[in-house]
């Protein structure tokens, strides 16, 4: 018996076997899991399925948090600046020399940013966007080739 004949023989006998059946406990377990999933409290579900009042309240809390952070940043900046200046006054070091070194470092970093990094940011953004689009296109093409259907969420 050749390899081809053996393959046909095994294929024929495997196709003659009955399809395996699901265990009798599968359906009740699936139905119980689906029921438990659908009976979850509203706050454990996706945000878009929350009641409208809770969505508006959570959005208001988010906006208030952002507004508070924006309003608190200048005050936090002044508090940090005051504490650093008072700390620097109490430490007996050569503050002008250290400040000059820090200023040179900050100026150098700003210069490097403006000369080397900032001009390439738009190109880097476009490159990342094109790579993302290419990845999405490859995923769609592979899904259509391998499974013969469109993407499903």
N, C-alpha and C positions, 0 to 999 in steps of 0.2 A: 504494500500500500504506500503510495507516494504521499508527500507532505500535503499536496493539494487535495487528494482524496481523503486523507485523514481530517483535514480542516472541514471539508464538506460533510463528512460523516459526523463529526462532533457538533457542527453547526446544526445539522438536521435533528440530532438527538436533543440538543439543548432547546431548540425551538419547540420540540414536542412536549417538553416539560410544562406543567401548569404554572401559571404566574403565581408568585408567592403572595399570600394573603396577609393583610394587616392583622395584628393581634386584636383580640376582642376588646381589650382595655384601651386601645389607642384613641378611639373616637371620644369616649367619656373624658379622658385626660385632656385631649385637645379642647373640647368644649368647656371644661372647667377652667383651663388656662385662659381661653378667650373671654369667658365670663369675668374672671378675676381681673383681666387686663382692662375690660370695658367698665368695670365698677370701681376703678381707681379714683381717689379723690381728685378734684379739679386741679389742685396745685401741684400734682405730680405729673400732669400731662403737659403737652407742648403749650407754649405761651399763647399761640394763636387760637387754641381751643378754650382758653380761660373765658369766664364771663366778661362782658364788655366793661363792667365797672371795675373789676380787678385789673384788667389790662390798662385802663386809664389811670388807676391808682399806681400801678407799678411804673408806668411811664412817667407820672408826676414825680415819684420818688427818685427815679433815675435822673430826670432833669434837675430836680432840686439838689441832688448829689453833685452833678456837674457844675451847677451854678455856685454851690457852696465851695467847691474846690477852686473854681475860678476866682471867687471873691477872697478866698483864704490864702491864695498863693502870694499876693503882694504883702499881706500881713506876715505870713510865714517867712518871706524873704527878708523883711525888715527885722524880724525877731532873730533870725539866723545871723544876719549881718551885725546886729547889735551884740549878740553873744560872742561872735567871733572877734569883733573889735575889742570888747572888754577882756576877752581871754588873751588876745595878743598884747594888750596893754599890761597885763599882769605877768606875762612871761618875759624874762630878761634875755632877749635875743636881739640880734641885729636885724630889726624888722625892715628897714629900708632895703637891705641887701636881699633878704628873702622875698620881699614884695617885688623887687626888680626882677629877680629870677622867675617868679611866678608870672609876672607881666610878659617877660620875654617868651616863656613857654606858651602862654595863652595866645600871644600874637603869632607865634610860629604855627600853632595848631590852626588858628584862623586862616593864616596864609595857605597852609597845606590844604585846608578844606576848600577855600575859594579857588585855588589854582588846580589842584589835582582831583578833587572829588566832585565839587559842584558842577563843573562843565559836563561831566559824564552821567549825571543822575537822570536826565531825560532819556538818554540812550539806554541806560540800564533798565529804566522803567518799561520802555518799549520792548526791549529784549525779553524781560520777564513776562510781559503781557503776551508776546508772540509765542513764547515757549509754553505758556499755559494754554493758549488756544491750540497749539500743535498737540499737546498732550490730550486735550479734550477730543480733538479730531481723531487721533489714533485710537482712543478708547471707543469712540463711536464706530469706527471702521472695524476694529477687532470684534466688537460685539456683534456687528452685522455679519461679519465673515464667519465667526465661530458659532454664533447662535441663530443667525438668520432673522434677527428681529431688532427693533429699536430699543433704546435704553428705557428701563422702567424703574421708577423710584420705589 
